[in-house]
Amino acid sequence: MGTQIVASVLSDELATLAQRVRESMVQVQAGPRGMGSGVIWSVGEPDGTGEADARIITNAHVVAAARAQTLTIRLADRRELTATVAAVDAEHDLALLNTRASGLRAAEIGDSSALRVGELVLAVGNPWGREGAVTVGVVEARTPADPDLELEPAEDNAQGEQPERDPRRAWGQWQPRRIELIQADIRLYPGNSGGPLADATGRVVGINAMVGGGLGFAIPSRTVQQFLTEADGSAQPFVLGVQILTVPLPGALRQRFGVQQETAPMIAAVEAGSAGDQAGLLIGDVLLAVDGVAVRAAEHLGRLLNRAGMREQPRTLTIVRAGEQQTLIVNPATAAAA
């Protein structure tokens, strides 16, 4: 009996949690059909009429499938609103929609970097147009996708129902290999795209995007926050002023310095007077890490330097020069002036 009571309490708590997450979710539509999901990320102060500006996050491939600058979104209370595409980051499969209405509820946003492997998560979305469907699983990893893993839309559901359009076309051709993703043992289907991945307290820690190898993949909430910062244009980009190439790391070097990554950026050119120049970077330096975080590729460096909340702080660069590991400090003031 005790086990049954515990199970009943957990079931009730999960249902309550899912309902709270649903209230901050929207269905993104194109014409009469649902194309995907979205999360009400933030809501401004209401005016005298009770209306407020709201920002909605969804996937870039959802917006691309709609092929329109203005979309229709359906709220949890069944109201339909018009939303405008304000920004798109195809590399991270994120899109920002702006809308305005009364009674909107923003999601509670969690810190994706605090997620632990094995932690319970739930996905809420609109698979095949079924609004507010919930699936539950656990976090498997927080790493880039395996380069050998084929990422693709989920297969048709068990009932054999499918929309008229090809879900693979709506899913898009986004194939991330070097950006961090939340990988969870959770079922996602076309229509879950752009919807929230929430932790056990109902905080949104990711935006669901795709599937592969039996796992669901979500864009971390910290990546979304950085995307919004860049969309606002309120932060000066942190630019080193160097040209870099991604090169393989010899096994002997990796073993000597205890690094795991198989590749890293190498400095190919340094602009005179730039932040990288003033920090002491030289042609031929191999950049292993920024603030202790491994850098595996040239395109990874910019994201590490421009992480939300970090652009105003000096950064520590770990490099290999002439076979020796060194540490350099780069100042954001010199980066802004470059």
N, C-alpha and C positions, 0 to 999 in steps of 0.2 A: 504493500500500500504506500509506503514511504517513497518508493521509486516512482510510482504513478503520480503522486502529488508533485514531486520535483519535476517530472516531465510535463505535467499540466501547467505548472508555474512558468517553466521555460518556454512552453508553447505560447502562453498568453503574452509573456514579455516580448517574444519575437514578433508576434502579430502587432503589438502596440508600437514597437520600434519601426517595423515596416511601414505602418500607417503614417508615422511622423516623417519618415523619409519621403513617402509619396507626396506629401503636402508641399514639398519643395521641388518637385519634379514636373517637367512638362513633356508633352508629346510634340515633336517637330513634324509638321505636315507639309506636303506639296500637293495642292489640289485636295481631293477627297481622301487621299491615302496618307497613312502615317509613314514617315521616313526614318524616324529614330527618336531618341529621347534627348533631354537636356536637363540641366540643374540650375535652379535660381540661385546664383552664387552670392549676390548682394542686392539689397534694396535700399534706396535712398530715403530721405525724409519726405513724408507726404506733404502736399501743399494744402491749400484751403479746401479743395474738393475731395481730399482723401487719397488722391492719386500720387504715385511715386515712381521715379525711374528705377528700373531693375536691369541687372546684367545676368545673362543666361549663358552658361557654358555648354557646348556640345562638341561633337567631332567635326573636323574639317571635311571628312568624307561624307558626312550627313548633309552638310551645306552644299558640297559639290554635287551630290545626287539630286538635290532640289533644283539646282541650276537657276537660282533666283536671288536677288539681293534682298527682297522682302519675303518673309515666310509667315505662315500661320502656325501659331502654337496653341495647344489645348492644355488648360490648367487642370489640376486635380479636381476642381469643383465644376468642371465641364465647360467653363468659359473659354471662348476662343479670342485670341488677341493677335495683332500684327506685330512682328518683330523684324528688326533690320540687322543685317550682317554688318558688324562694326569692325571686325578684325579676324584674320585667318592666319594660322601658323601651320602650314601643311607638313612641315618637318616633324612637329610633335602631335599632329592630327588634332588640333584644337581650333575652335571657332568661338567668337564672342558675338552674342546677339543682344541688342538693346530693345527694351519695350517699356511701356508705361501703363500702369493700372492701379487699382485700389485692392487692398486685401491680399497682397502678395507676401509670401513667407519665404525668407531666404533660408537656405540650408545652413546647418552648423558645420563649419569646416574644421577638419582635423589635420594633424601634422602627419603626412605620409611617412616621414623619416622615422617616426616612432613606432611604425608597424613592426611586429615581430613575426618570424616564421612560425606557423601553427596557429596564429591568431584568427578568430572567427570573423568573417566578413559576409556581407550580404549585398547582392546586386538587385536593383529595382529598375525596371524598364518597361518597354512596350513591344515585346517580341511578337512578330507577326500581327501587330496592331492590338494585342491584348494589353490593355492599359494597366499599369501598376503591378505587373507580375513580379514575383520575388523568387530568387534562388539564393541558397546559402552554401558557403564553403569555407575553406581555410587558406591562409596565405602560404604559398609554396616558396616564394623567393621575391627579392627586390633587386633585380639585375637586368641588364639588357637581354633581349631575346637571344636564344641560341642561334648562331648563324646558319646552322644546318636544319633548323626547324621551319617548316612551311607554315606561314601564318595566313589564315584565310577565314572567310565567313563560316559560321556554323552550318552543318547540314540541315536539311529539311526536318521539321519537327516530327515526332512520332506519329502524329495523326495524319501526316502526309499533306497537310495544308501548306500552301505557299502563295505568296503574292504574285501578281501578274508579271512584275518586273523581275529581272535577274538579280538576286541578292548580291552576287559577286560584283556586279557593276556598281551597285550602291555602296558596297564596302570599300571600293577604291583599291588602289595599288600601293598603299602605304606599307613599307616593309622596313620598320625600324630595326637597327642592328646594334647601335651603340648608345642608345638613350636608356636610362633606367625605366623599368616598367614594374608594376605590381603584378606578379604572376600568382594566380589563385586557382585552387581546385574547385572551380565553380562553372556552372553551365551558363553560357551566353548564346544568344541567337540574334540574327538580323532584326533590328528593332531595339535591342538593348544598347546599341551604339549611342554614346553620348550621355547615357544615364549614370546615376551615382553608384559607386562602390563605397559602402559605409562600414565602419567598424562596429563593434558590439555595443557601443553607446549611441549609435546613430549619427556619428560625425562622418561627413563625406571625406574620404581619404584618396579617392581616385575617380577618374572618368573612364568608364568601360569603353573599350575600343575594338578588340578583335579576339580571336581564338586560335589555338594551335596546340597540337600534341595533347589534347584533352584538357587544356588549361584556358582560363580567361585572362586577358591582358588589359590592364588599366593604366591610364596616364596619372602619375602621382599628383596629389593636390599641390605639392610644392612647385611642380612644373607649371601647373595652372596659375599659381600666384605670380610666378615670374613672367608668364605670358601676359597677364593682366597689367603688370608693372610696365612692361615694354609697350603694350597697347596704349597705355596712358601717355607714354612719352615723357613721364615725369622724372625718369632717372637717366643720367648721362651714362652711355655705355662705357664699360671698362675695356679699353683697347690697349694692347701691349705695343702695337706698332712694329710687329715682326711678321715675316712670312715663314710658314712652317709646312713640313711634309710629314706624313705618317710613315714611319719606318719600322721594320721588325727588330725586336730586341734579341740579341744572341743569348743562347741558353746559359753560357758562362756568366754573362753580365747579370742576367736575372737571378741566378743562383748566388752570385757574390753579394748583391744588394738586397736579396730577399723580396723581390717583386714578383707579382703574379701575372701582370699583363704581358701579352706577347708582342704588343706594338706600343709605340709612343711617338709624340711629335718631336721632330728635330728642327732646330732653328736654321732656316735657309737664308734669311736676310734680316737685318735689323735697321730700322729707320733712324737716322741720326736725330738725337734729341727726344726720341720717343720714350714712353714709360719703360719699355723693355731695355732700351739703351742705357737709361739712367740707373736701372736696376742692375746692370752689368751683364746682360745676356750677350752671348757671342755666337757667331755662325758656327754650327757644328754641335752646340749644346743640345742634349737630349732631355726633354722635359718629362720627368716621371710623375710628378704630383703637384697639385695646387692645394695648399692648406691640408696636406696629408691625404687628399683624395686622388687616387690614381687617374692619370690622363692616358687614355688608350689611343686617341685619334685626334687629328687636327680640329675636326668639327666639335669635339668634346670640350676643347679648351675654352672657347667663347662662352659656353653655357656655365662652366664652373666659375669663370671670372665674373659673370653677370647674374649669379644667383640672387634671388630676391633677399633684400636685407643685408647683403654683403658688399655692395658696390662702394660704400663709403669707408671701408676698412682696408688697411694695408694687407697684402696677400703674400703668403710664403710659397715660393717656388722651389721645388726639389729637382735638381738637375744632375746630369752626369756630364763631366767635362774632362777630357783626356784620361778617361778611365777612373776618375775619382768622383764621388758623390759630394755635391755642394748644396748649400741653401742660400737663396737670394730673397730679398724683400722688395716688392714693388709697391709703390705708393699710388693710391687712386688719384691724388691731386695731379701728379704728372701724367697719368693716363687721360684725365679730363682735358689737360692742356695740350695734349698731343694732336 
